[in-house]
Amino acid sequence: MRPVSAPFEFDGNVSVCIFKEMIQLEGIPNLSGLVQSFDQQQLANFCRILSVTISEPDIGNDDKHTLLAKNAQQKRNASPSRAEVNQVTLLNIPGFIERLCKLATRKVSESTGANFLQELEDWYTWLDNALVLDALMQMATEEAEPSSPESSDESSLATSPLRHRLPQSMKTVHEIMYKVEVLYVLCVLLMGRQRNQVHKMLAEFRLIPGLNNLFDKLIWRKYTASNHVVHGQNENCDCSPEISFKIQFLRLLQSFSDHHENKYLLLNNQELNELSAISMKANIPEVEALVNTDRSLVCDGKKGLLTRLLTVMKREPPDSSFRFWQARAVESFLRGATSYADQMFLLKRGLLEHILFCIIDSGCTSRDVLQSYFDLLGELMKFNIDAFKRFNKYVNTPEKFQAFLTQINSSLVDSNMLVRCIVLSLDRFESQTEDVKVMEVLSECCLLSYMARVENRLSFLFRLINIINVQTLTQENVSCLNTSLVILMLARRKAKLPFYLNALREKEYTEKYPGCLLNNFHNLLRFWQRHYLNKDKDSTCLENVSRSHWFLSAVN
């Protein structure tokens, strides 16, 4: 739960302070009428309160974040949580989502001056919270005659004498702060149980095309290297409105694209045609979601939102705090059933080379950033022979390949999704013996050759099983268990499972700890069956990852 340090009030209608229990929105008399009466500025302020009422409370204790603890909590709380009930209440308010989309995508009324960044930094030295800025903007509002609730924030402030005396940077920051709160609310709703309903409304109200139109002028204005990131009083903390706005925007894109057919709204018509052409050239059918995309709802202009994101992603400085979120947003576009056309669309724009540069040559040491790039690389390369060919062209020396392996081996919790991708892809390619191109890449690619050696797969398996147990499994490291299962199930398909199990037993005796690996793995497998096989969504995701139903059926 995001903390509220002081009561929020506007027009005396609503006030909120710290509660021991989450407020129940449906218990507020005439909430729907109240919200509908808000002008756009009041609605934006209201979103600050909503962020507390629709988010699940932060548990705080790391031990309670384990999958065992989460499973136990879900059994105790089978009914919808207060936050989930509040989300439904909001969605039932007529016009609520439409107005949030308008708030998120409206333009700043005046153009940004040439000295915007210097002016902005000057104001940051004393303007460190939204309440001070709101007070000033409210003074500006009061000097103007209000019109209708829908237009008063824009028209009244636009004609206010005080507003024209306020620096342009303050007006821009004010708008950015509003959008941070609105995007947060939309992001939470996208991740809730009503996700499909929210998706339909966000598409209908053209949220994505609206954000695309704001991208260059507001969301990601061009900066010089010296003032790329503007901080507040604490230079070690990314806490400025600009930083928060960008991160919230990237989180929204991640939630919007993840495992949903509406992800193609991030492209424009020309880019959709490019995907169709890629499929036609490869003589494969277009994915159903692409065919069904409503072209009246996609991005306008020369570039779609995904392409714009790729452009700024490749320009990001090595130490940028945005790299993690950018990679997560792009990865979400690829997640789900593997699409060759989607992968090629990104490969043609140099994404693979950019990722490899960041992993091998940029000197990046952030584990979070490296994990996001490993995950993205795995989705980009999975079952794609062209991607492995491009990999081999970039990693063209033993030194580069060793540097790449060093990064992978430095933390398997971070890199195991990529390891899984390589193992699965190798299995697929080895079955395509009649494809000359595939056989050529198989014989030349250093990465595939490395993973083809049994001793290397066993080395990964030993460490994957050894770094987790049932008591320490979390959403962060459970992927290690899934990757170890993939390795063993592929061995089972090739009648090599006894060899792998014997190797595990021999490893136990070598370590002078009999039973440590096999007993641990047995406990993990039993937990895996209980945790996944009763969850349709998780099971579907795992099937998509492996591209095979045998991944699940083999453990039944």
C-alpha positions as CSV (number, residue, x, y, z in Angstrom):
1,M,0.0,0.0,0.0
2,R,1.3,3.5,-0.9
3,P,1.5,5.5,2.3
4,V,-0.6,8.6,2.9
5,S,1.2,11.0,5.2
6,A,-1.6,13.6,5.6
7,P,-5.3,14.0,4.8
8,F,-6.2,14.9,1.2
9,E,-9.1,17.3,0.7
10,F,-10.7,19.0,-2.2
11,D,-13.8,21.2,-2.1
12,G,-14.7,19.7,1.3
13,N,-16.3,16.7,-0.4
14,V,-13.8,14.0,0.3
15,S,-11.1,13.5,2.8
16,V,-8.8,10.6,3.5
17,C,-6.3,9.9,6.2
18,I,-4.4,6.8,7.4
19,F,-6.8,3.9,8.2
20,K,-6.1,0.7,9.9
21,E,-8.4,-1.0,7.4
22,M,-8.7,-0.1,3.8
23,I,-11.6,2.2,3.0
24,Q,-14.6,0.6,1.4
25,L,-15.6,2.7,-1.6
26,E,-19.1,1.2,-2.1
27,G,-19.9,2.4,1.4
28,I,-19.5,6.1,0.5
29,P,-22.9,7.6,-0.1
30,N,-23.5,8.7,-3.7
31,L,-19.9,8.0,-4.7
32,S,-20.9,7.7,-8.4
33,G,-22.6,11.1,-8.5
34,L,-19.7,12.7,-6.5
35,V,-17.1,11.4,-8.8
36,Q,-19.1,12.4,-11.9
37,S,-19.3,15.9,-10.5
38,F,-15.5,16.3,-10.2
39,D,-13.8,18.5,-12.8
40,Q,-10.6,17.1,-14.3
41,Q,-8.3,18.6,-11.7
42,Q,-10.4,17.2,-8.8
43,L,-10.5,13.8,-10.5
44,A,-6.7,13.8,-10.8
45,N,-6.4,14.6,-7.1
46,F,-8.9,11.9,-6.3
47,C,-6.6,9.4,-8.0
48,R,-4.1,10.0,-5.3
49,I,-6.6,8.6,-2.8
50,L,-7.7,5.8,-5.1
51,S,-4.1,4.6,-5.3
52,V,-4.5,3.6,-1.6
53,T,-7.9,2.0,-1.9
54,I,-7.3,-0.3,-5.0
55,S,-3.8,-1.5,-4.2
56,E,-3.2,-4.7,-2.2
57,P,-1.4,-3.8,1.1
58,D,2.3,-4.4,1.1
59,I,3.0,-7.4,3.3
60,G,6.4,-6.0,4.3
61,N,8.0,-9.2,5.8
62,D,10.0,-11.0,3.1
63,D,9.2,-14.4,4.7
64,K,5.6,-13.8,3.9
65,H,6.4,-13.3,0.2
66,T,7.3,-17.0,-0.2
67,L,5.0,-19.0,-2.4
68,L,4.2,-21.3,0.5
69,A,3.0,-18.3,2.5
70,K,1.0,-16.9,-0.4
71,N,-0.7,-20.2,-1.0
72,A,-1.7,-20.4,2.6
73,Q,-3.0,-16.8,2.6
74,Q,-5.1,-17.5,-0.6
75,K,-6.7,-20.5,1.1
76,R,-7.6,-18.3,4.1
77,N,-8.9,-15.5,1.9
78,A,-10.8,-17.2,-0.9
79,S,-13.2,-14.2,-1.3
80,P,-12.2,-11.1,-3.2
81,S,-10.1,-8.6,-1.2
82,R,-11.2,-5.2,-0.3
83,A,-9.0,-3.7,-2.9
84,E,-10.6,-5.9,-5.6
85,V,-14.1,-4.9,-4.5
86,N,-13.1,-1.3,-4.7
87,Q,-11.8,-1.8,-8.2
88,V,-15.2,-3.2,-9.3
89,T,-16.9,-0.2,-7.6
90,L,-14.8,2.2,-9.7
91,L,-15.4,0.4,-12.9
92,N,-19.2,0.6,-12.4
93,I,-19.0,4.5,-12.2
94,P,-20.3,5.7,-15.6
95,G,-17.6,7.5,-17.7
96,F,-14.8,7.0,-15.0
97,I,-12.3,5.1,-17.2
98,E,-13.0,7.4,-20.2
99,R,-12.2,10.5,-18.2
100,L,-9.0,8.9,-16.8
101,C,-7.9,8.2,-20.4
102,K,-8.6,11.8,-21.3
103,L,-6.5,13.0,-18.3
104,A,-3.7,10.6,-19.2
105,T,-3.5,11.7,-22.8
106,R,-4.4,15.4,-22.8
107,K,-1.6,17.8,-24.0
108,V,0.0,20.6,-22.0
109,S,-1.8,23.7,-23.2
110,E,1.4,25.7,-23.9
111,S,4.5,24.8,-25.7
112,T,7.7,24.1,-23.7
113,G,10.3,26.9,-23.8
114,A,14.0,26.4,-24.8
115,N,15.2,26.9,-21.2
116,F,12.7,24.3,-19.8
117,L,15.2,22.0,-18.2
118,Q,17.2,24.7,-16.4
119,E,13.9,26.3,-15.2
120,L,12.6,22.9,-14.1
121,E,15.8,22.2,-12.0
122,D,15.5,25.6,-10.3
123,W,11.9,24.9,-9.3
124,Y,12.8,21.4,-8.0
125,T,15.1,23.0,-5.4
126,W,12.0,24.1,-3.4
127,L,9.1,22.3,-5.0
128,D,9.3,18.8,-3.5
129,N,5.7,17.7,-3.2
130,A,2.4,17.9,-5.1
131,L,0.5,19.8,-2.4
132,V,2.5,23.0,-2.7
133,L,2.1,22.9,-6.4
134,D,-1.6,22.2,-6.2
135,A,-2.0,25.2,-3.8
136,L,-0.5,27.5,-6.4
137,M,-2.5,26.0,-9.2
138,Q,-5.7,26.3,-7.2
139,M,-5.0,30.0,-6.7
140,A,-4.8,30.3,-10.5
141,T,-8.0,28.4,-10.9
142,E,-9.9,30.6,-8.4
143,E,-9.0,33.7,-10.5
144,A,-11.0,32.3,-13.4
145,E,-14.7,31.6,-13.8
146,P,-15.3,27.9,-13.8
147,S,-17.2,26.3,-16.7
148,S,-18.4,22.8,-17.0
149,P,-16.8,20.1,-14.8
150,E,-15.2,18.5,-17.9
151,S,-13.5,21.6,-19.2
152,S,-12.8,23.8,-16.1
153,D,-9.4,22.5,-15.5
154,E,-8.2,23.2,-19.0
155,S,-10.2,26.3,-20.0
156,S,-10.2,28.1,-16.6
157,L,-6.5,27.6,-16.0
158,A,-5.7,28.5,-19.6
159,T,-7.4,31.9,-19.2
160,S,-6.2,32.6,-15.6
161,P,-3.8,35.6,-15.3
162,L,-1.9,33.9,-12.5
163,R,-1.5,30.8,-14.5
164,H,0.2,32.8,-17.2
165,R,2.5,34.3,-14.6
166,L,3.5,30.8,-13.4
167,P,6.7,29.4,-15.0
168,Q,6.0,27.0,-17.9
169,S,8.0,24.3,-16.0
170,M,5.5,24.5,-13.1
171,K,2.5,24.0,-15.4
172,T,4.3,21.1,-17.0
173,V,5.2,19.5,-13.7
174,H,1.7,19.9,-12.5
175,E,0.4,18.1,-15.5
176,I,3.0,15.4,-15.1
177,M,2.1,14.9,-11.4
178,Y,-1.6,14.4,-12.4
179,K,-0.6,11.9,-15.1
180,V,1.5,9.9,-12.6
181,E,-1.5,9.3,-10.4
182,V,-3.8,8.5,-13.3
183,L,-1.4,6.1,-14.9
184,Y,-0.9,4.4,-11.6
185,V,-4.7,3.8,-11.1
186,L,-5.0,2.5,-14.7
187,C,-2.0,0.2,-14.2
188,V,-3.5,-1.3,-11.0
189,L,-6.9,-1.9,-12.8
190,L,-5.1,-3.6,-15.7
191,M,-3.5,-6.1,-13.3
192,G,-6.8,-6.8,-11.5
193,R,-9.4,-9.5,-11.9
194,Q,-11.4,-7.2,-14.3
195,R,-8.5,-7.0,-16.6
196,N,-10.3,-7.8,-19.8
197,Q,-13.1,-5.3,-19.1
198,V,-10.4,-2.6,-18.5
199,H,-8.5,-3.6,-21.6
200,K,-11.6,-3.2,-23.7
201,M,-12.3,0.3,-22.3
202,L,-8.7,1.5,-22.7
203,A,-8.7,0.4,-26.3
204,E,-12.1,2.0,-27.0
205,F,-11.0,5.3,-25.5
206,R,-7.7,5.3,-27.4
207,L,-5.4,5.4,-24.5
208,I,-2.4,4.0,-26.4
209,P,-2.7,6.3,-29.5
210,G,-3.1,9.3,-27.1
211,L,0.1,8.3,-25.2
212,N,1.9,7.8,-28.5
213,N,1.1,11.4,-29.4
214,L,2.5,12.7,-26.1
215,F,5.7,10.6,-26.3
216,D,8.2,12.9,-27.8
217,K,6.8,16.2,-26.5
218,L,6.0,15.2,-22.9
219,I,6.8,11.6,-21.9
220,W,10.3,11.3,-23.3
221,R,11.6,14.7,-24.4
222,K,15.1,14.7,-25.9
223,Y,17.7,15.4,-23.3
224,T,21.4,16.0,-23.5
225,A,23.7,13.6,-21.7
226,S,24.6,16.1,-18.9
227,N,21.0,16.6,-17.8
228,H,19.5,13.3,-18.7
229,V,18.1,12.7,-15.2
230,V,16.9,15.5,-12.9
231,H,16.9,14.6,-9.2
232,G,15.3,16.2,-6.2
233,Q,17.2,17.0,-3.0
234,N,18.6,13.5,-2.8
235,E,20.8,12.9,-5.8
236,N,20.9,9.1,-5.1
237,C,17.1,8.9,-5.4
238,D,15.0,8.8,-8.6
239,C,12.2,10.7,-7.0
240,S,11.5,13.6,-9.3
241,P,8.1,13.9,-11.1
242,E,9.8,13.3,-14.4
243,I,11.3,10.1,-13.3
244,S,8.1,8.9,-11.7
245,F,6.2,9.7,-14.8
246,K,8.5,7.7,-17.1
247,I,8.5,4.7,-14.8
248,Q,4.7,4.7,-14.4
249,F,4.3,5.0,-18.1
250,L,6.6,2.0,-18.7
251,R,4.8,0.0,-16.1
252,L,1.5,0.7,-17.8
253,L,2.9,-0.5,-21.1
254,Q,4.2,-3.7,-19.5
255,S,0.8,-4.4,-17.9
256,F,-1.1,-3.5,-21.1
257,S,1.0,-5.8,-23.4
258,D,1.5,-8.8,-21.1
259,H,-0.3,-11.9,-22.5
260,H,-3.0,-9.8,-24.2
261,E,-4.0,-9.5,-27.9
262,N,-4.4,-5.8,-27.5
263,K,-0.6,-5.5,-27.5
264,Y,-0.8,-4.8,-31.3
265,L,-2.4,-1.4,-30.5
266,L,1.2,-0.3,-29.7
267,L,1.9,-0.3,-33.5
268,N,0.6,1.8,-36.3
269,N,-1.0,0.6,-39.5
270,Q,2.3,0.5,-41.5
271,E,4.0,-1.6,-38.7
272,L,1.0,-4.0,-38.7
273,N,1.4,-4.4,-42.4
274,E,5.1,-5.1,-41.8
275,L,4.2,-8.0,-39.4
276,S,1.9,-9.4,-42.1
277,A,4.6,-9.2,-44.7
278,I,7.1,-11.0,-42.4
279,S,4.6,-13.9,-41.9
280,M,3.9,-14.1,-45.6
281,K,7.6,-14.2,-46.5
282,A,8.2,-16.9,-43.9
283,N,5.2,-18.8,-45.3
284,I,3.5,-19.0,-41.9
285,P,0.0,-17.9,-40.9
286,E,-0.6,-14.5,-39.2
287,V,-1.4,-14.8,-35.5
288,E,-5.1,-14.5,-34.8
289,A,-4.6,-11.5,-32.5
290,L,-3.0,-9.5,-35.3
291,V,-5.7,-10.4,-37.8
292,N,-8.4,-9.4,-35.2
293,T,-6.8,-6.0,-34.3
294,D,-9.1,-3.1,-34.8
295,R,-7.0,-0.8,-37.0
296,S,-9.1,2.3,-36.0
297,L,-7.7,2.0,-32.5
298,V,-3.9,1.6,-33.3
299,C,-1.3,4.3,-33.1
300,D,-1.2,7.3,-35.5
301,G,1.8,8.9,-37.1
302,K,5.1,7.6,-38.5
303,K,6.0,5.4,-35.5
304,G,3.9,3.4,-33.1
305,L,4.5,3.5,-29.4
306,L,6.6,0.3,-29.3
307,T,9.0,1.6,-32.0
308,R,9.4,4.9,-30.2
309,L,10.2,3.0,-27.0
310,L,12.9,1.0,-28.8
311,T,14.4,4.2,-30.1
312,V,14.9,5.8,-26.7
313,M,15.9,2.4,-25.2
314,K,18.9,2.2,-27.5
315,R,19.9,5.7,-26.6
316,E,19.7,5.2,-22.9
317,P,23.0,5.8,-21.0
318,P,24.6,2.7,-19.4
319,D,23.8,3.8,-15.8
320,S,20.2,4.9,-16.6
321,S,17.6,3.8,-14.1
322,F,15.1,3.4,-16.9
323,R,16.8,0.4,-18.6
324,F,15.1,-2.1,-16.3
325,W,11.6,-0.8,-17.0
326,Q,12.2,-0.3,-20.7
327,A,13.3,-3.9,-21.1
328,R,10.3,-5.2,-19.1
329,A,7.9,-3.2,-21.3
330,V,9.4,-4.6,-24.5
331,E,9.6,-8.1,-23.1
332,S,5.9,-8.0,-22.3
333,F,5.1,-7.5,-26.0
334,L,6.8,-10.8,-26.7
335,R,5.4,-12.8,-23.8
336,G,2.8,-15.5,-24.4
337,A,2.7,-17.8,-27.4
338,T,5.9,-17.3,-29.4
339,S,5.4,-15.2,-32.6
340,Y,8.1,-15.4,-35.2
341,A,6.8,-12.1,-36.9
342,D,6.9,-10.2,-33.6
343,Q,10.5,-11.4,-33.0
344,M,11.6,-10.5,-36.5
345,F,10.0,-7.0,-36.2
346,L,12.2,-6.3,-33.2
347,L,15.3,-8.1,-34.6
348,K,15.2,-5.9,-37.7
349,R,15.4,-2.8,-35.4
350,G,18.7,-4.0,-33.9
351,L,17.3,-5.0,-30.5
352,L,19.4,-8.2,-30.1
353,E,22.6,-6.4,-30.8
354,H,21.6,-3.7,-28.3
355,I,20.9,-6.3,-25.6
356,L,24.2,-8.1,-26.2
357,F,26.1,-4.8,-26.0
358,C,24.5,-4.0,-22.7
359,I,25.3,-7.5,-21.3
360,I,28.8,-7.9,-22.7
361,D,30.3,-4.5,-23.5
362,S,28.6,-1.8,-21.5
363,G,30.0,-2.6,-18.1
364,C,26.5,-2.9,-16.6
365,T,26.6,-4.3,-13.1
366,S,23.0,-3.9,-12.0
367,R,21.5,-7.3,-11.3
368,D,18.0,-6.0,-11.9
369,V,18.9,-4.5,-15.3
370,L,20.8,-7.6,-16.3
371,Q,17.9,-9.9,-15.3
372,S,15.5,-7.8,-17.4
373,Y,17.9,-8.0,-20.4
374,F,18.4,-11.8,-20.0
375,D,14.6,-12.3,-19.9
376,L,14.1,-10.1,-22.9
377,L,16.8,-11.9,-24.8
378,G,15.2,-15.2,-24.0
379,E,11.8,-14.1,-25.4
380,L,13.5,-12.6,-28.5
381,M,15.5,-15.7,-29.4
382,K,13.2,-18.5,-28.4
383,F,12.8,-20.9,-31.3
384,N,14.1,-18.3,-33.7
385,I,17.0,-19.6,-35.8
386,D,17.6,-16.1,-37.3
387,A,18.1,-14.7,-33.8
388,F,20.8,-17.4,-33.0
389,K,22.5,-16.6,-36.3
390,R,22.6,-12.9,-35.3
391,F,23.9,-13.8,-31.8
392,N,26.8,-15.7,-33.4
393,K,27.6,-12.8,-35.6
394,Y,27.8,-10.4,-32.6
395,V,29.6,-12.8,-30.2
396,N,32.3,-13.5,-32.7
397,T,35.3,-14.1,-30.5
398,P,36.1,-16.5,-27.6
399,E,36.6,-13.5,-25.3
400,K,33.1,-12.1,-26.0
401,F,31.5,-15.5,-25.6
402,Q,33.3,-16.1,-22.3
403,A,32.2,-12.6,-21.1
404,F,28.6,-13.6,-22.0
405,L,28.9,-16.9,-20.1
406,T,30.4,-15.1,-17.1
407,Q,27.4,-12.8,-16.9
408,I,25.0,-15.8,-17.1
409,N,26.8,-17.8,-14.5
410,S,27.1,-14.9,-12.1
411,S,23.5,-15.3,-11.1
412,L,21.3,-18.1,-12.4
413,V,18.3,-16.6,-10.6
414,D,18.6,-13.7,-13.0
415,S,19.6,-15.6,-16.2
416,N,17.8,-19.0,-16.0
417,M,15.0,-17.8,-18.3
418,L,17.5,-17.4,-21.0
419,V,19.1,-20.8,-20.2
420,R,15.6,-22.3,-20.6
421,C,15.1,-20.5,-23.9
422,I,18.4,-22.0,-25.2
423,V,17.6,-25.5,-24.1
424,L,14.1,-25.5,-25.6
425,S,15.3,-23.9,-28.8
426,L,18.1,-26.4,-29.2
427,D,15.7,-29.3,-28.8
428,R,13.4,-27.7,-31.5
429,F,16.3,-27.2,-33.9
430,E,17.7,-30.7,-33.5
431,S,14.3,-32.0,-34.7
432,Q,14.5,-30.0,-37.9
433,T,17.2,-32.0,-39.6
434,E,15.8,-31.4,-43.1
435,D,16.2,-27.6,-42.8
436,V,19.5,-26.7,-44.3
437,K,19.6,-23.2,-42.7
438,V,18.9,-24.7,-39.2
439,M,21.6,-27.3,-39.6
440,E,24.1,-24.6,-40.7
441,V,23.4,-22.5,-37.7
442,L,23.4,-25.5,-35.4
443,S,26.9,-26.4,-36.5
444,E,28.3,-22.8,-36.3
445,C,26.6,-21.1,-33.3
446,C,28.8,-21.2,-30.2
447,L,25.9,-20.8,-27.9
448,L,24.0,-23.8,-29.3
449,S,27.1,-25.9,-29.4
450,Y,27.8,-25.0,-25.7
451,M,24.4,-26.1,-24.6
452,A,24.4,-29.3,-26.7
453,R,27.2,-30.7,-24.5
454,V,25.6,-32.8,-21.7
455,E,28.1,-31.8,-19.1
456,N,27.1,-28.1,-19.5
457,R,23.4,-28.9,-19.2
458,L,24.1,-31.0,-16.1
459,S,26.2,-28.1,-14.6
460,F,23.2,-25.8,-15.0
461,L,20.9,-28.4,-13.5
462,F,23.0,-29.0,-10.4
463,R,23.1,-25.3,-9.6
464,L,19.4,-24.6,-10.4
465,I,18.3,-27.3,-8.0
466,N,20.8,-26.4,-5.3
467,I,19.9,-22.7,-5.0
468,I,16.3,-23.2,-4.1
469,N,14.1,-25.2,-1.8
470,V,10.4,-25.3,-1.0
471,Q,10.8,-22.9,2.0
472,T,12.6,-20.2,0.0
473,L,10.6,-20.3,-3.2
474,T,9.3,-16.9,-4.3
475,Q,7.8,-15.5,-7.4
476,E,11.4,-14.2,-8.1
477,N,13.2,-17.6,-8.1
478,V,10.5,-20.2,-8.9
479,S,11.6,-19.8,-12.5
480,C,14.8,-21.8,-11.5
481,L,12.5,-24.7,-10.7
482,N,10.7,-24.5,-14.0
483,T,14.0,-24.4,-15.9
484,S,15.3,-27.4,-14.1
485,L,12.0,-29.2,-15.0
486,V,12.4,-28.3,-18.6
487,I,16.0,-29.8,-18.7
488,L,14.8,-33.1,-17.1
489,M,11.7,-33.4,-19.2
490,L,13.6,-33.0,-22.4
491,A,16.0,-35.7,-21.1
492,R,13.0,-37.9,-20.4
493,R,11.7,-37.5,-24.0
494,K,15.0,-38.7,-25.3
495,A,15.1,-41.6,-22.8
496,K,18.1,-40.0,-21.0
497,L,16.3,-39.3,-17.7
498,P,18.0,-42.2,-15.8
499,F,21.4,-40.8,-16.9
500,Y,20.6,-37.4,-15.5
501,L,19.3,-38.7,-12.2
502,N,22.3,-40.9,-11.8
503,A,24.5,-37.8,-12.5
504,L,22.6,-36.0,-9.7
505,R,23.2,-38.9,-7.3
506,E,26.9,-39.0,-8.2
507,K,27.1,-35.3,-7.6
508,E,25.7,-35.8,-4.1
509,Y,28.4,-38.4,-3.3
510,T,31.0,-36.1,-4.7
511,E,29.8,-33.3,-2.4
512,K,29.6,-35.9,0.5
513,Y,26.0,-35.1,1.1
514,P,23.9,-38.0,-0.1
515,G,20.3,-37.2,-0.8
516,C,20.7,-33.4,-0.8
517,L,19.9,-32.8,-4.5
518,L,17.4,-35.6,-5.2
519,N,15.4,-35.2,-2.0
520,N,15.3,-31.4,-2.5
521,F,14.2,-31.9,-6.0
522,H,11.5,-34.4,-5.0
523,N,10.1,-31.9,-2.5
524,L,10.2,-29.1,-5.1
525,L,8.4,-31.3,-7.7
526,R,5.6,-32.1,-5.2
527,F,5.2,-28.4,-4.4
528,W,5.2,-27.6,-8.2
529,Q,2.3,-30.0,-8.8
530,R,0.2,-28.4,-6.0
531,H,1.1,-24.8,-6.9
532,Y,0.7,-24.8,-10.6
533,L,-1.7,-27.6,-11.8
534,N,-4.7,-26.0,-10.1
535,K,-4.0,-22.6,-11.6
536,D,-5.2,-22.2,-15.2
537,K,-3.4,-19.0,-15.9
538,D,0.0,-20.1,-14.6
539,S,-0.3,-23.4,-16.4
540,T,-1.1,-21.7,-19.7
541,C,1.9,-19.4,-19.3
542,L,4.1,-22.4,-18.8
543,E,2.7,-24.1,-21.8
544,N,3.4,-21.0,-23.8
545,V,7.0,-20.9,-22.5
546,S,7.6,-24.5,-23.6
547,R,5.3,-24.4,-26.6
548,S,4.3,-28.0,-25.7
549,H,1.5,-29.6,-23.7
550,W,3.9,-32.3,-22.6
551,F,5.5,-29.8,-20.2
552,L,2.5,-30.2,-17.9
553,S,1.3,-33.7,-18.7
554,A,4.7,-35.2,-18.0
555,V,4.4,-34.4,-14.3
556,N,0.9,-35.7,-13.8
